[in-house]
Amino acid sequence: MSLLRNSSARRTAGLDVNGRFVAAVEIDGGRVERTVSAELPESFFRDGAVADVDGLASALEDFASSTGLPKTVRVGISNQQIAMRMIELPVIEDQKDLEVAVRFQAAEAIAMPLDEAILDYQVTETFEGVGGPRLRVVLVAARRTMVESLLAALRKAGLKVDGVDLDAFALVRMLAEDTPGSGYSKAFCHLGGVANLAVASGRLCLFTRALSTRWDIEGTASDLASEIRLSMDSYKSTPGSLPVTEVVLSGPGADDDTLVEGLESQLGLLTTVAPALGALDPAAIPAGEDASRYTVAAGLALGAAA
């Protein structure tokens, strides 16, 4: 599932543009070919969304020029202007009728006017309900102005956008194991420019939420754990939710052993740190580079290659 997708045969890089840095990854044939990153002024963003289109465009143009970044990119988004819901519908065979039903349900499930949102959905399963077979559907909405501001900056930088994905989907694609029907779920928490939580069963993302707590403030484990716990409680209240058995951390914040230990103690769940590139070989990351910067960008690149 992707909010926006264009067909392109060109080289495509996964591009993670978050509140503190930009990271790009190229993947070819399932191998990481190249990774590059650079700092970004936090003033370019507000709550994870682009606040300075021209400033970001100039920085990205310089970044692309100095690194030889491919002109075609797949970009991710993660902020509080994104909503993801699980809904249930009767089985509807006709695709157009299904889209109408999804939009009708979205109007009630999503707390933003649909004419101000970019909407996408995916049917995840058919199950036997009380009155017969039903569909379980993952519904995603992103505020249109937020997406358009990011696209405007990328285009001004001379980049062609192959697709817009959720950072949560990239994270799950990168780190989750392919264990469909396992009967449990895991919470993946990426501590990057924006702290982002995704809950998944196997590689199916069931819930996501951008967190407002900054992870890089001393003594923040308690506040961050409280927000993670509240988010998981919201997930547990959705139809078809599964027990969360583990919290998997990634991103620069996962390098902080004290924070990791504090989160495990506060959450009362097994808390682990994922390899930055999941099962992929990190050999292409230059020596001295922080590999944890590239998790989301690599997941975006895998999505472009799919």
N, C-alpha and C positions, 0 to 999 in steps of 0.2 A: 504494500500500500504506500502511495506517495501522493502528497497534496498536489504537486505539479510534476509532470514528466514530459520531456521532449525526447524524440528519437534521435540519436546521434551515433555515428560510427567513429567519431574522433576520439583521441585520447581524452579521458575524463579523470579529473582529480577529485577526491573527496575534500571538501573545504569546510573546516570548523571555524566559524567566525563568532567568537563569544566575547564576553565583556572585558577580557584582559589580553587575549592574544589571538592570532590567527594561525591555524595549522593546516597543512595540506599533505595528502598522501596519494601516491599513484600505485595502483595494483594492476599487475598484468599476469594472467594465467594463475591466479591464486597466490602470487608472490608479491611482497612489498618491494617495489622498485626504487621509490624515493620518498623521503619525508623532509619537509621544510616548515619552519615556523618563525614568527616574529611577534614582538610585543605590540599591543595596541593601547592607545590612551583610553582609560575608562570613561572619559567624557564623551566618547562617541556613542555610548549606550546609556539607556535608562531602563532599569529593571529587565535587562536582557534584550530589549528591543532597540533598534537603531534610532539614535536621537540626532545625529549629525551625518546626514547623507553625504554631503560634499567632503567632509573630513575623512570619513571611512573610505569613500571612493578613491581619494588621493592616496591614502595609505595602502589600499589594496592594489592600486595601479603600480605603485613603487615596489610592492612585495612581488607581484607577478613578474615585473620587468627584471628585478634583481635575481630572482630564483629560477627564471625560465619555466614558470608554472604553465601548464596547458591552459589554453584559452577557454576550454569547456570544463565546467565544474558542476558538481552536485553538492548542494549546500544544505545545512541542517538548521533547524530553529528550535529554541527552547526558552520559553518565558511564560508569564502568567496570562498571556493573551491567547493561549491554546487550551482547548477543552477536549477531553477524551472520555467517552461514555460507552458502556456496554448496554445494548438494548435487545429486546426480544420481539420477534414478529412471527405471524403465521407464515407457513411456507408459501412463497409466491414465486411461480415459475417464470413469469414474464419479466424481463429485465427492466423495462420502463415502469411497469407497475411497482416493482420492488423499489426503484429509485423514488417514486412518488411517496411510497409508504415510509421510506427512510427519512425523507425530508419532513414529512408530517411529524414523525416521532422526534426528529431533531429539534423542531420548533419548541417542543416541550422539555427536552432533555438538556439543551445547550443554552446557557445564560447569555446569549448575544443574538441580536437580530440576524436572521439568515442572509439578508441582503448585504450585510456587512462582513460576512464570513466566507472563507473558502472551505468547502465541505468535502470530505471523502469518507468512504466506509469499506468494510470488508466483512463478508459472511465468514464466521469462524467455524460454525458447526451446525448441524441439524440434530435436534434432540427431541425426545418424546415428552411433551407437556401434558397438562391435565386434560386439555381438549383435543389432543392430537399432536402431530409433528409441528415443531416450531424452529425458527432460525435464531441463532445468537449472532449478533452483529456488533463489531467494533466501529464506533463512530468518532470521527475526528473533525474538529472545526478550529480554524485559525483566523484571527481578525485580519481582514483583507488589507487594511492600511499598514499593519505591521509587516506583512509579507511583502507588500509593494515597496515599502521603504528599503528593505534589504535588497530586493531585486534592482531597485533604482541605483543603489550604491555599486552593486556588482556590474551593472551595465555601463555605468559611467567609468568604471575601472577598465572597461574593454573586455569583460569576461562574458561568456555565453553560459547561461544556466541550463543544464541538462535536466535538473529536477530539484524540487524542494522536498526535503524529508524531515521527519521529526528526529531530533537528536536521540530520543528514547528508542526509536526503531533501530537507529544505527548502533546504539549501545547494546541492545539485545542481539542484533545480528552479529556483533563482534564477540560477545562474551558468553552468550547462553549456549547450553548444550541442546542438541536436537533430541529431546526426550518427550515427544507428544504423548498425551494421555497418561502422564505420570501421576496425576492426582494431587500434585502440590505445585507451588509456585516459589519463585525467588524474587527478592527485591534487589534491583541493581541501582546503586546510588553513585552517580558520577560527580565528583567534586572538582569542577573546572571553573571557568569564568562565571558560570551559573551552576548552582547545585541542582541536579536533576534526578528525580526518582522514577524508575520504571519497574513495574511488576510484570513478570512473564512466566508462563508455563511452557517449558521447552523454549522454542524461539518465537512463540506467539506472545506479543506484547498485549497485556490486558488492561493496563492502567499506567498513566504517567502524570506527573505533576512537577512543575518547576518550584524549587524551594526558595524561600526568601532569606533564610539564615545564611550568613557568610561563614564559611568553614575556617577561614584563616585568622580569626580573632581568638586570642588566648581565652581558654576556658569555655569554648563554644560547644563542646560535646553535648552538654545537657540540653541546650536550646535546639541544636540540630537534631538530636535524638527525639525530642518532643515533637518536632515538625514531621520527622519521618514516621513516627508512631501515629500521629493524627492522619497522615496521608494514607498509611496502610489501613487504618480504621475505615477511611472513606472507601478504599478498594474493597474491603471485606463486606461492605454494605451493598455492593453491586451484584446483579444476578450472575450466578455461575462462578463466583469467586472461589478460589482454592486456598488452602492453608499456606502461609508463608513460612518456609523452613529455614531460610538463610538470607543474610544481607551481604551482597557482593559490592565492594567498593572499588572505584577506579578514579583516574584523574590525579592531578597534582596533590590534592588534599589527602589522597590515600597513601602518600609517602610519609605522612605524619603518624608515627607509631603511637604517640600519646593519644591522638584523636581517635585512631582506630580502636585502641583498647577502651577508651572512654565510651565510644558508641556501642561496643559489644556489651559493656557492663550496663549501660543505660537501657538498651533495647532488650536485653535478655535473650538474644538470638545469636546463633553462630554467625560471626562476622568475619569475612575473608577479604583479601585483596587480590584482585584478578591480575593476571599478566597483562601488560599494557596493550598488547596486540592479540590477546586471546591465543588461539592456536597457531597464528601466523609467526613466521620467523622474523625476529626484530633486527636481524643483522644489517639491514639497510639503514637503520637509524645511526647517524654519525656519533662517534665517541664523544661523550660529554653532553649529549643532548638529553633532555628529560623525556623519556619514552612515554610517560603518562600523558603527555600533551596530545598524543596522536590516536587515542582510542576511538573517539567519535569520528574523526576524519577518516580513519581506516574503515569504520563501519559504513560511512557514506560512500566511500570508494567501492566497497563490496556491493552495495546497492546499485551503483552505476553499472557494475560489471554483470549484474544478474540479468 
